[in-house]
Each structure stands twice: as C-alpha cells, then as structure tokens.
Amino acid sequence: MNISMWMLAEHLPQYSPEPHITEGTMCIRNASMLFSGESVSTHTVYVSCSDAFIPTTKGQIVCMNRNDYIILNSEDVEEVLESIVRIIDEYLEWDLCVREMMYKGCSLDDVMERDATVLKHLLFIVNSGFLYTSLAGKEYLSYSYAYWNLLRIGDGMPMDHVREYVSFIGRHRSNRQPIFYTDSLESSSGWLQALYYGDSLQGYFMLFLEGTHHYTHTDRQLFDVCMEHLTIWYQLNPPQSSGNEYADLAAGLLTGKVLPLSVENRQIWQRIGWAEKDSKQVAVIRMDDFRESEAYRTKLPNDGKKESRTEYEKNRRSSSSESGVLLFRIRHYLNNLFPFGIMIAADTAEAGEYHVLLNLTRAESLPAWEDFCRLIRKEEIPVGLSCTFTSMDRGPEALEQARIAVEYAGRERGTPLDCQACALEYMDHFLKKRMPVDLSHPLVGKLQEHDRLHHSNLEETARVWLLKERSLVRTSKALNIHINTLKYRLKQLRELGLPEEISDYERVHLLLSLMAAGSAVKAEGGKE
C-alpha cells in the first residue's frame, strides 16, 4: 500500500506539524533527503531544511510530495527522515501481513481484528438483514457506548437503528463509494460502504466514530485500505449463495416445492435477518390487468377511432413500452425492499403475474414500500395481499389467498386488496378445491332462467342482499336502486322460492351457490 501526506502529518505530532496539503493522495511508498539536481518521484516524500525553500521558516524542516508539503518544528533532518521511514514501513508491514493472512485462509474476524489495531476504531460488518457478522475494535470505545460493548456476532441491530440506516442507505443505494453517515440515536458518525460479491449485496462495512461531526482524512483513507482487504477476502472466500438464491427459495416455498424447515433453508433466512416469529405476507401483482385500467387507456395515443394498420402498430409499441417502463419501476422499488421484501423473478412466476414475499416485522415504514404503494395508486395496478402469517409452511396457502384477492382488486384499482376483504370468495374457492361438495342451490337456476327471459337482475339482488346481511338500506344503496324497487324484487324472489324465514345454513348455502355461479359467468367472459 501507499500512504498520504495526511497520514504523515497525523503520525508526527512530536514535531508540531503544520500541513499545507491540497491533494493528499495515497501515493507515497519511499522517503529521501532532497538534494539539488536530483530527479523527483511522485511516490517519494522528500525531506529538507525549510529555509532552502521557505526563507521565513528558518530552523525548521519541510517534507514535500507533489504539491503538498508539511513544515515540522525540528532541525534534525536525519531523525525526521528516520521517523518517516518507520511510519511507511509500519503501514506497509500491516498491509502485507493482512494480505498474507488472507492468502493462508484466515477468517473474516482475523482480518477485522488486525485492521482495527491500526485504525483504533470500532469496525463492524452487518449482512443485508442487519445482523452483525463481524465485530472488532470494541476496546477503543469509551464507556459512554456501553451498548456496543454488549454486542456479539450474530446479534441483530435494534429496529430503531435499522430504520435509520435503511432510510439513509435508501437515499444512496446506487452509490458504491464510501458514505459518511451520522447516527442521531447514538450521537455518533462514521464511514459506511456496501459490500458486494459481483452484483450480490453481502452487507455493509462500517467504521464507527465517536461524535457526529469529527473525522480525519487518515480515517477516510484507512477505511479505503480496509475495504480493499475485505474485497480481497470475499474474492478468496466467495459466498455460497447466488444472487437469485433468495428469489428461488421464496418461489419454492410459495409453491410448496421447498421444505421450509430444513437446516440449510433456516441458515439462508437467518443470513438476511428473517426469523420464524416475524409476520409475513405475500403480495401478487397482476400486470396483465394493467392494460385494462382507465389510467392506462388514457395514455394511449388512439382516441377511440378506428385504427389503421400503422396506427395500430404504433399504439401497440406505445403500450408495450409503457408497460415495460412501469414494470421496471415496480421491480426497482421492490428490489429496494430487499432483504425485507423478495420479488420472485419473472421466469419463476406466471406470465404477467409477479409474487413478492414480505417480512412485515422488519419492513415497517420502509420508504421503498411507501413509494411502491404510491405508484400502484397512481397507475391503478391490481395488487392482492394474503393474510399475515409466521410459519413458512403456510406459504402456498398465502399465495393462494393473494391470487384470489388480486382477482377482485380490479374493483378498487390502485388500492392493495387484502384477502380478508374477499373472505367469502376465498371460502368458496377453498371449498370447491378441497371438499367434494355440490354448492349448487335449486333456487339459483330459477333466478338465472328468470333473468334470461325477463332481462331482470334477481340473481345479483339475492347475492347482494345476503352479503349485506339482508339489510334493505345497505342493499338498496349497494345496488343503487330505490328501497321500494328492492322490496318489489324481494317479493319476486319469494314467489320463485326464497323462504320467508331463511336459516343460517340455508343462507350460507344459497350465498355460496350464487357466488359460485357468478364466478363461473365471469370466468367465461360474461358479466355478473
């Protein structure tokens, strides 16, 4: 490694250094006395009596590299040169020692411990689920930070800290350079940088500084050296998981093809901070229905007139482009939810349907989820949500719930529809799929025949009346008819066989039969 003039100035306090540094790049690996006529190297710091270059500084020493120089309060050039050589050797020995350790197969903790002895600050790594995977340098903390002294590898970062870091990282997600952060909860600050192996996020490396506004150039430059060490370590010790591992695992869990309780799967979830007790939810996004929404149709250039072949192709390309841009934005927001939301890759989901496995406990108040909700409200995209669950065993059931919910999400576009809002539809689906029962009610056939012959609407009236708990006021309001009209229709229903006093069993049987008939009509392309 090379060192900088900032590092030299910080490590020569005995000479009361006066730095005049404009570049401060890490380019120094040699030291020499400066003699007239000698050619200079950009990788060497030159030491000389200052009065030969700066007449106003008699009896002092100047150290020079490129356009930077440091004035030292000393007259012993050889002693200063020896001190600078020792500093260069110490840094070089540290860097070579760490690299040799890594090539011999040392652990990540060994690298962190060795780096912490040089930086003399707390260093830690959290994985993408904000679990501490490596921790070193706690001995350099003051007693006011007792929280850090109690931390152990494998512990999870407290949720209030997670929310603060997630909010900060979200604003700099595309930045792979070191970022200076402040933690208002601990009145601290530090440097942070994302750790990647290829395109796969492994976590974050952080250098902890006491106080919120103080850091030195040396801290910043040594952070880069540590980051270089970690990059080499990950190259020598590649993670076993692939970039799509979590999406593939989530797809397997939701389809029931993967056993959720295997030891290997538990380790995968633990790496990203998921726990069995966390509340989870499945979301289904139906992109096929997007083109049917009013918001989407108004964006197409055609105004409803008959299209020519050229116009048709132009509009088709426009709709395809619009849908592609929107899908990109959806994937962008959902990818920003990781690791608290996992979007299943398109090739593992059905065409036009995208599944998201959410960790509601860990994803509380994430900006990316709020951005996503604003997007689907604006674009009127159908989204169905399952009931919340904890055990991954319920993944296939949750996916089924979310799929049923998204079928009815088109009624109120732009609002994610929870499965609980269509509980009767789910019950109908559940019974038809898992129980060999006949849900048909003899009255339904009579109502359908009457509606066909007389162009009436008795079938829908009966269904809504039962759904609204036989309330005249709520039923008339839902059907948008006068209450007297509703009374007349109920009279017709009774003439066709609707009992005056209907039991709970009869009511559920008739309601499920009406809903099953309505679902069948809708599936055939008809209207309820």
C-alpha positions as CSV (number, residue, x, y, z in Angstrom):
1,M,0.0,0.0,0.0
2,N,0.9,3.7,-0.3
3,I,0.4,6.3,2.4
4,S,-0.5,10.0,2.1
5,M,0.8,13.3,3.5
6,W,-2.2,13.4,5.8
7,M,-1.1,10.1,7.4
8,L,2.4,11.5,7.9
9,A,1.1,14.7,9.5
10,E,-1.0,12.7,11.9
11,H,1.8,10.4,12.9
12,L,4.4,13.1,13.6
13,P,2.8,15.0,16.5
14,Q,6.1,15.3,18.3
15,Y,7.2,17.9,15.6
16,S,4.1,20.1,15.8
17,P,3.3,19.6,12.1
18,E,1.9,22.4,10.0
19,P,0.3,20.8,7.0
20,H,-0.2,22.6,3.6
21,I,-2.0,19.8,1.8
22,T,-4.1,20.3,-1.3
23,E,-4.1,16.8,-2.8
24,G,-3.2,14.3,-0.1
25,T,-3.4,11.3,-2.4
26,M,-2.1,7.9,-1.2
27,C,0.9,7.7,-3.4
28,I,3.9,7.6,-1.0
29,R,6.0,4.5,-0.6
30,N,9.5,5.9,-0.2
31,A,11.3,8.7,1.7
32,S,14.5,10.5,0.9
33,M,16.5,13.6,1.5
34,L,16.2,16.2,-1.2
35,F,19.4,17.2,-3.0
36,S,19.7,19.8,-5.7
37,G,19.7,18.5,-9.2
38,E,18.1,15.2,-8.2
39,S,15.1,14.0,-10.2
40,V,12.0,13.6,-8.1
41,S,9.4,10.8,-7.9
42,T,5.7,11.2,-7.3
43,H,5.9,8.2,-4.9
44,T,8.6,9.7,-2.7
45,V,8.4,12.2,0.2
46,Y,11.4,14.4,0.3
47,V,12.9,15.9,3.5
48,S,15.0,19.0,3.6
49,C,15.8,22.1,5.7
50,S,12.9,24.5,5.2
51,D,15.0,27.7,4.8
52,A,16.2,26.5,1.5
53,F,12.7,26.7,0.1
54,I,10.7,28.9,2.5
55,P,13.0,31.7,3.8
56,T,10.5,32.7,6.6
57,T,10.8,29.3,8.2
58,K,14.4,29.1,9.5
59,G,15.4,26.3,11.8
60,Q,12.6,24.0,10.6
61,I,12.2,21.0,8.3
62,V,9.9,20.7,5.3
63,C,8.5,17.4,3.9
64,M,7.4,17.6,0.3
65,N,5.4,15.4,-2.1
66,R,3.9,16.7,-5.4
67,N,2.1,20.0,-4.5
68,D,1.8,19.1,-0.8
69,Y,4.2,20.0,2.0
70,I,4.4,19.8,5.8
71,I,6.5,22.1,8.0
72,L,8.0,20.4,11.1
73,N,9.4,22.1,14.2
74,S,12.8,20.4,14.2
75,E,16.3,20.9,12.9
76,D,17.4,17.2,12.8
77,V,16.7,16.1,9.2
78,E,18.1,12.6,9.7
79,E,15.8,12.0,12.7
80,V,12.7,13.2,10.8
81,L,13.7,11.0,7.8
82,E,14.1,8.0,10.1
83,S,10.6,8.7,11.6
84,I,9.0,8.9,8.2
85,V,10.7,5.7,7.0
86,R,9.4,3.9,10.1
87,I,5.8,5.1,9.5
88,I,6.0,3.9,5.9
89,D,7.3,0.6,7.0
90,E,4.7,0.1,9.7
91,Y,1.8,0.7,7.2
92,L,3.5,-1.5,4.6
93,E,4.0,-4.3,7.1
94,W,0.4,-4.1,8.2
95,D,-0.9,-4.3,4.6
96,L,1.4,-7.2,3.7
97,C,0.6,-9.1,6.9
98,V,-3.1,-8.9,6.3
99,R,-2.8,-10.0,2.7
100,E,-0.5,-12.9,3.7
101,M,-3.1,-13.9,6.3
102,M,-5.9,-13.9,3.8
103,Y,-4.0,-16.0,1.2
104,K,-3.3,-18.5,4.0
105,G,-7.1,-18.8,4.6
106,C,-7.7,-16.7,7.7
107,S,-11.2,-15.8,8.8
108,L,-13.1,-12.6,8.3
109,D,-12.8,-11.8,12.0
110,D,-9.0,-12.2,11.8
111,V,-8.9,-9.5,9.1
112,M,-11.2,-7.2,11.0
113,E,-9.2,-7.6,14.3
114,R,-5.9,-6.8,12.5
115,D,-7.3,-3.8,10.8
116,A,-8.8,-2.4,14.0
117,T,-5.4,-2.4,15.7
118,V,-4.3,0.1,13.1
119,L,-7.4,2.3,12.8
120,K,-8.0,2.2,16.5
121,H,-11.8,2.5,16.0
122,L,-14.7,0.1,16.2
123,L,-15.2,-1.8,12.9
124,F,-18.2,-4.0,12.1
125,I,-19.9,-5.7,9.3
126,V,-23.7,-6.3,9.1
127,N,-25.3,-8.6,6.5
128,S,-28.1,-7.4,4.3
129,G,-30.5,-8.3,7.1
130,F,-28.6,-6.1,9.6
131,L,-27.2,-9.0,11.7
132,Y,-23.7,-8.4,12.9
133,T,-21.4,-10.9,11.1
134,S,-18.1,-9.4,12.3
135,L,-17.1,-7.0,15.1
136,A,-13.7,-5.7,16.1
137,G,-12.1,-2.8,18.0
138,K,-14.6,-2.5,20.9
139,E,-11.6,-1.9,23.2
140,Y,-11.2,1.5,21.6
141,L,-14.6,2.7,22.6
142,S,-15.3,5.0,25.6
143,Y,-17.5,3.8,28.4
144,S,-20.4,6.0,27.2
145,Y,-21.1,3.5,24.4
146,A,-22.0,0.5,26.7
147,Y,-24.5,-0.6,24.0
148,W,-21.7,-1.6,21.7
149,N,-19.7,-3.4,24.4
150,L,-22.6,-5.8,24.9
151,L,-22.9,-6.7,21.2
152,R,-22.0,-10.2,20.0
153,I,-21.6,-11.6,16.5
154,G,-24.9,-12.9,15.3
155,D,-26.9,-10.3,17.2
156,G,-29.4,-8.2,15.3
157,M,-29.3,-4.5,15.1
158,P,-32.1,-2.9,17.1
159,M,-35.1,-2.0,14.9
160,D,-34.9,1.8,15.6
161,H,-31.3,1.7,14.3
162,V,-32.3,-0.4,11.4
163,R,-35.0,2.1,10.3
164,E,-32.5,4.9,10.5
165,Y,-29.8,3.1,8.5
166,V,-32.3,1.8,5.9
167,S,-33.7,5.3,5.4
168,F,-30.1,6.6,4.9
169,I,-28.9,3.8,2.7
170,G,-32.1,4.1,0.6
171,R,-31.0,7.6,-0.4
172,H,-27.6,6.3,-1.5
173,R,-28.4,2.8,-2.7
174,S,-26.8,3.2,-6.2
175,N,-23.6,4.6,-4.6
176,R,-20.9,2.1,-4.2
177,Q,-18.4,4.6,-2.8
178,P,-17.8,5.2,1.0
179,I,-20.6,7.4,2.6
180,F,-20.2,9.4,5.7
181,Y,-23.2,8.9,8.0
182,T,-24.5,10.3,11.3
183,D,-26.5,8.2,13.8
184,S,-28.7,10.6,15.8
185,L,-29.7,7.7,18.1
186,E,-26.1,7.2,19.4
187,S,-24.8,10.7,18.7
188,S,-22.1,9.1,16.6
189,S,-20.9,9.0,13.0
190,G,-18.7,7.0,10.7
191,W,-18.0,5.7,7.3
192,L,-20.2,3.1,5.5
193,Q,-19.9,1.2,2.3
194,A,-21.9,-1.6,0.7
195,L,-20.1,-5.0,0.3
196,Y,-20.7,-6.7,-3.0
197,Y,-19.7,-10.0,-4.4
198,G,-20.3,-9.4,-8.1
199,D,-23.8,-7.9,-8.2
200,S,-24.9,-9.7,-5.0
201,L,-25.1,-7.5,-1.9
202,Q,-23.4,-9.2,1.0
203,G,-23.9,-6.5,3.6
204,Y,-22.3,-3.2,4.9
205,F,-18.9,-2.4,6.3
206,M,-18.9,0.4,8.9
207,L,-16.3,2.4,10.7
208,F,-17.7,3.8,14.0
209,L,-16.6,7.3,15.2
210,E,-17.5,8.8,18.5
211,G,-19.2,12.1,17.9
212,T,-21.3,13.3,15.0
213,H,-19.0,15.7,13.1
214,H,-15.4,14.8,13.7
215,Y,-13.3,12.6,11.4
216,T,-9.8,12.9,9.9
217,H,-8.5,12.4,6.4
218,T,-6.5,9.5,7.7
219,D,-9.7,7.7,8.9
220,R,-11.2,8.1,5.5
221,Q,-8.1,6.8,3.6
222,L,-7.5,3.9,6.0
223,F,-11.2,3.0,5.6
224,D,-10.4,2.5,1.9
225,V,-7.5,0.2,2.7
226,C,-9.7,-1.9,5.0
227,M,-12.4,-2.0,2.2
228,E,-9.7,-3.3,-0.2
229,H,-8.8,-6.0,2.3
230,L,-12.4,-7.1,2.6
231,T,-12.9,-7.1,-1.2
232,I,-9.9,-9.5,-1.5
233,W,-11.2,-11.7,1.3
234,Y,-14.6,-12.1,-0.4
235,Q,-12.9,-12.9,-3.6
236,L,-10.9,-15.6,-1.9
237,N,-13.9,-16.8,0.1
238,P,-16.9,-16.5,-2.3
239,P,-20.3,-16.7,-0.6
240,Q,-22.1,-20.0,-1.3
241,S,-25.4,-18.3,-2.2
242,S,-26.1,-17.0,-5.7
243,G,-27.7,-13.7,-6.5
244,N,-31.1,-15.3,-7.2
245,E,-30.9,-17.7,-4.2
246,Y,-33.5,-15.9,-2.1
247,A,-35.9,-15.4,-5.0
248,D,-35.5,-19.1,-5.9
249,L,-36.1,-20.2,-2.3
250,A,-39.1,-17.9,-2.0
251,A,-40.6,-19.3,-5.2
252,G,-40.1,-22.8,-3.9
253,L,-41.7,-22.0,-0.5
254,L,-44.7,-20.4,-2.1
255,T,-45.3,-23.3,-4.5
256,G,-44.6,-26.0,-1.8
257,K,-41.7,-27.4,-3.7
258,V,-39.2,-26.5,-1.0
259,L,-39.4,-27.7,2.6
260,P,-39.3,-24.5,4.8
261,L,-37.8,-26.1,7.9
262,S,-34.6,-27.6,6.6
263,V,-31.4,-26.6,8.3
264,E,-30.0,-25.1,5.1
265,N,-33.0,-23.0,4.5
266,R,-33.1,-21.7,8.0
267,Q,-29.5,-20.6,7.6
268,I,-30.3,-18.8,4.4
269,W,-33.2,-16.9,6.0
270,Q,-31.0,-16.1,9.1
271,R,-28.4,-14.5,6.9
272,I,-30.8,-11.8,5.8
273,G,-32.3,-11.3,9.2
274,W,-35.6,-13.2,8.9
275,A,-36.9,-15.1,12.0
276,E,-39.6,-17.7,12.2
277,K,-41.7,-15.4,14.5
278,D,-41.7,-12.5,12.1
279,S,-45.0,-11.6,10.5
280,K,-45.0,-12.3,6.8
281,Q,-47.3,-11.6,3.8
282,V,-47.5,-12.4,0.2
283,A,-48.4,-9.8,-2.5
284,V,-49.4,-10.7,-6.1
285,I,-49.1,-8.0,-8.8
286,R,-51.2,-8.7,-11.9
287,M,-49.6,-6.8,-14.8
288,D,-52.0,-8.4,-17.4
289,D,-54.9,-6.4,-16.0
290,F,-52.9,-3.2,-16.1
291,R,-53.8,-2.5,-19.8
292,E,-57.5,-2.7,-18.9
293,S,-57.3,0.2,-16.4
294,E,-58.7,3.6,-17.3
295,A,-55.4,5.3,-16.3
296,Y,-53.5,3.2,-18.8
297,R,-56.0,3.6,-21.7
298,T,-55.9,7.3,-21.4
299,K,-52.2,7.3,-22.1
300,L,-52.6,5.6,-25.4
301,P,-52.5,7.9,-28.4
302,N,-55.6,6.4,-30.1
303,D,-58.7,8.5,-29.3
304,G,-61.2,5.7,-29.9
305,K,-61.4,6.0,-33.7
306,K,-60.8,3.0,-36.0
307,E,-57.1,2.5,-36.3
308,S,-55.2,2.0,-39.5
309,R,-52.6,-0.8,-39.6
310,T,-49.8,1.8,-39.0
311,E,-51.7,3.4,-36.1
312,Y,-52.3,0.0,-34.5
313,E,-48.6,-0.9,-34.6
314,K,-47.7,2.5,-33.2
315,N,-50.2,2.1,-30.3
316,R,-49.1,-1.5,-29.7
317,R,-45.5,-0.4,-29.4
318,S,-46.5,2.5,-27.2
319,S,-48.5,0.2,-24.8
320,S,-45.6,-2.3,-24.7
321,S,-43.1,0.5,-24.0
322,E,-45.4,1.9,-21.3
323,S,-45.8,-1.4,-19.6
324,G,-42.1,-2.1,-19.8
325,V,-41.2,1.2,-18.1
326,L,-43.8,0.6,-15.4
327,L,-42.5,-2.9,-14.8
328,F,-39.0,-1.6,-14.5
329,R,-40.2,1.0,-11.8
330,I,-42.1,-1.7,-9.9
331,R,-39.0,-4.0,-9.9
332,H,-36.8,-1.0,-8.8
333,Y,-39.0,-0.3,-5.8
334,L,-39.4,-3.9,-4.8
335,N,-35.7,-4.6,-5.2
336,N,-35.1,-1.7,-2.8
337,L,-37.1,-3.6,-0.3
338,F,-34.6,-6.4,-0.1
339,P,-33.9,-8.1,2.2
340,F,-37.3,-7.3,3.8
341,G,-39.2,-7.9,0.6
342,I,-38.2,-10.6,-2.0
343,M,-39.5,-10.3,-5.5
344,I,-39.7,-13.6,-7.3
345,A,-38.0,-13.5,-10.7
346,A,-40.3,-13.3,-13.8
347,D,-39.2,-16.6,-15.1
348,T,-40.4,-18.3,-11.9
349,A,-43.7,-16.6,-11.8
350,E,-46.7,-17.0,-14.1
351,A,-46.7,-14.7,-17.2
352,G,-47.9,-11.3,-16.2
353,E,-48.0,-12.1,-12.5
354,Y,-45.3,-11.2,-10.0
355,H,-45.1,-12.5,-6.4
356,V,-43.5,-10.7,-3.5
357,L,-42.7,-12.3,-0.1
358,L,-42.7,-9.5,2.5
359,N,-41.4,-9.5,6.1
360,L,-43.7,-7.1,7.7
361,T,-41.9,-7.1,11.1
362,R,-38.7,-6.0,9.6
363,A,-40.1,-3.8,6.7
364,E,-42.0,-1.5,8.9
365,S,-42.1,2.1,7.5
366,L,-39.7,1.4,4.6
367,P,-39.6,4.3,2.1
368,A,-39.5,1.8,-0.8
369,W,-42.8,0.2,0.2
370,E,-44.4,3.7,0.5
371,D,-43.0,4.6,-2.9
372,F,-44.5,1.3,-4.4
373,C,-47.9,2.0,-2.9
374,R,-47.9,5.5,-4.3
375,L,-47.0,4.0,-7.7
376,I,-49.8,1.5,-7.8
377,R,-52.4,4.1,-6.7
378,K,-51.3,6.4,-9.5
379,E,-51.2,3.7,-12.2
380,E,-54.2,1.7,-10.8
381,I,-52.3,-1.6,-10.8
382,P,-54.2,-4.6,-9.3
383,V,-52.4,-5.9,-6.2
384,G,-53.7,-8.7,-3.9
385,L,-52.4,-9.4,-0.4
386,S,-52.6,-12.5,1.7
387,C,-53.5,-12.7,5.3
388,T,-50.4,-12.3,7.6
389,F,-48.6,-15.5,8.7
390,T,-45.5,-16.5,10.6
391,S,-44.7,-20.1,9.6
392,M,-43.2,-20.6,6.2
393,D,-45.3,-23.8,6.0
394,R,-48.2,-21.5,5.1
395,G,-46.5,-20.1,2.0
396,P,-48.7,-22.0,-0.6
397,E,-51.9,-21.1,1.3
398,A,-50.8,-17.4,1.4
399,L,-50.1,-17.3,-2.3
400,E,-53.5,-18.8,-3.0
401,Q,-55.1,-16.1,-0.8
402,A,-53.2,-13.3,-2.6
403,R,-54.2,-14.7,-6.0
404,I,-57.8,-14.7,-5.1
405,A,-57.5,-11.1,-3.7
406,V,-55.9,-9.8,-6.9
407,E,-58.9,-11.2,-8.9
408,Y,-61.1,-8.8,-7.1
409,A,-58.6,-6.0,-6.7
410,G,-59.7,-4.6,-10.1
411,R,-62.9,-3.4,-8.4
412,E,-61.0,-0.8,-6.5
413,R,-57.9,-0.2,-8.6
414,G,-54.9,1.5,-7.0
415,T,-55.5,0.0,-3.5
416,P,-53.8,-3.3,-2.5
417,L,-56.7,-5.6,-1.7
418,D,-56.3,-7.7,1.4
419,C,-57.6,-11.3,1.3
420,Q,-59.8,-10.6,4.3
421,A,-61.8,-8.2,2.2
422,C,-62.9,-11.1,0.0
423,A,-63.2,-13.8,2.6
424,L,-66.4,-15.3,1.1
425,E,-64.7,-15.7,-2.3
426,Y,-61.8,-17.4,-0.6
427,M,-64.2,-19.7,1.3
428,D,-65.9,-20.6,-2.0
429,H,-62.6,-21.3,-3.7
430,F,-61.4,-23.3,-0.7
431,L,-64.5,-25.5,-0.5
432,K,-64.6,-26.2,-4.2
433,K,-60.9,-27.1,-4.3
434,R,-60.6,-29.2,-1.2
435,M,-64.1,-30.6,-0.4
436,P,-66.1,-32.9,-2.8
437,V,-69.4,-31.0,-2.2
438,D,-72.0,-29.7,-4.5
439,L,-72.6,-26.0,-3.8
440,S,-75.5,-25.6,-6.3
441,H,-78.8,-24.4,-4.8
442,P,-82.0,-25.1,-6.7
443,L,-83.2,-21.5,-6.5
444,V,-80.1,-20.2,-8.4
445,G,-81.2,-22.0,-11.6
446,K,-84.7,-20.5,-11.4
447,L,-83.2,-17.0,-10.9
448,Q,-80.9,-17.3,-13.9
449,E,-83.8,-18.5,-16.1
450,H,-86.0,-15.7,-14.9
451,D,-83.3,-13.1,-15.5
452,R,-82.7,-14.5,-19.0
453,L,-86.3,-14.4,-20.0
454,H,-87.3,-11.2,-18.4
455,H,-84.0,-9.2,-18.5
456,S,-84.2,-8.8,-14.7
457,N,-81.5,-8.8,-12.1
458,L,-82.8,-11.0,-9.4
459,E,-79.6,-13.2,-9.1
460,E,-77.4,-10.2,-8.3
461,T,-80.1,-8.8,-6.0
462,A,-80.2,-12.0,-4.0
463,R,-76.4,-12.2,-3.7
464,V,-76.0,-8.6,-2.6
465,W,-79.0,-8.9,-0.2
466,L,-77.4,-11.9,1.5
467,L,-73.9,-10.2,1.6
468,K,-75.4,-7.1,3.2
469,E,-76.9,-9.3,6.0
470,R,-80.5,-8.8,4.5
471,S,-80.4,-5.1,5.3
472,L,-82.8,-3.2,3.0
473,V,-81.0,0.1,3.4
474,R,-77.4,-1.2,2.7
475,T,-78.6,-3.5,-0.1
476,S,-80.5,-0.7,-2.0
477,K,-77.5,1.6,-1.6
478,A,-75.1,-1.1,-2.9
479,L,-77.4,-1.8,-5.9
480,N,-78.1,1.9,-6.4
481,I,-81.8,1.4,-6.5
482,H,-84.8,2.8,-4.6
483,I,-85.8,0.8,-1.5
484,N,-89.3,0.2,-2.9
485,T,-87.7,-1.3,-6.0
486,L,-85.7,-3.6,-3.7
487,K,-88.9,-4.6,-1.9
488,Y,-90.6,-5.5,-5.2
489,R,-87.6,-7.6,-6.2
490,L,-87.6,-9.5,-2.9
491,K,-91.3,-10.2,-3.5
492,Q,-90.4,-11.7,-6.8
493,L,-87.7,-13.8,-5.2
494,R,-90.1,-15.2,-2.7
495,E,-92.5,-16.1,-5.5
496,L,-89.7,-18.1,-7.1
497,G,-89.0,-20.0,-3.9
498,L,-87.0,-17.8,-1.5
499,P,-88.2,-18.7,2.1
500,E,-89.7,-16.0,4.3
501,E,-87.7,-17.2,7.2
502,I,-84.2,-18.4,6.0
503,S,-81.9,-20.3,8.3
504,D,-78.2,-19.6,8.7
505,Y,-77.4,-22.9,6.9
506,E,-79.7,-22.1,4.1
507,R,-78.4,-18.5,3.8
508,V,-74.7,-19.7,3.6
509,H,-75.6,-22.4,1.1
510,L,-77.5,-20.0,-1.1
511,L,-74.9,-17.3,-0.9
512,L,-72.0,-19.7,-1.8
513,S,-74.1,-21.1,-4.7
514,L,-74.8,-17.6,-6.0
515,M,-71.1,-16.6,-5.7
516,A,-70.0,-19.8,-7.5
517,A,-72.5,-19.1,-10.3
518,G,-71.2,-15.5,-10.6
519,S,-67.5,-16.7,-10.7
520,A,-68.4,-19.2,-13.4
521,V,-70.0,-16.5,-15.6
522,K,-67.0,-14.2,-15.0
523,A,-64.6,-16.9,-16.0
524,E,-66.5,-17.5,-19.3
525,G,-66.2,-13.8,-20.1
526,G,-69.7,-12.9,-19.0
527,K,-70.8,-10.2,-16.6
528,E,-72.2,-10.6,-13.2
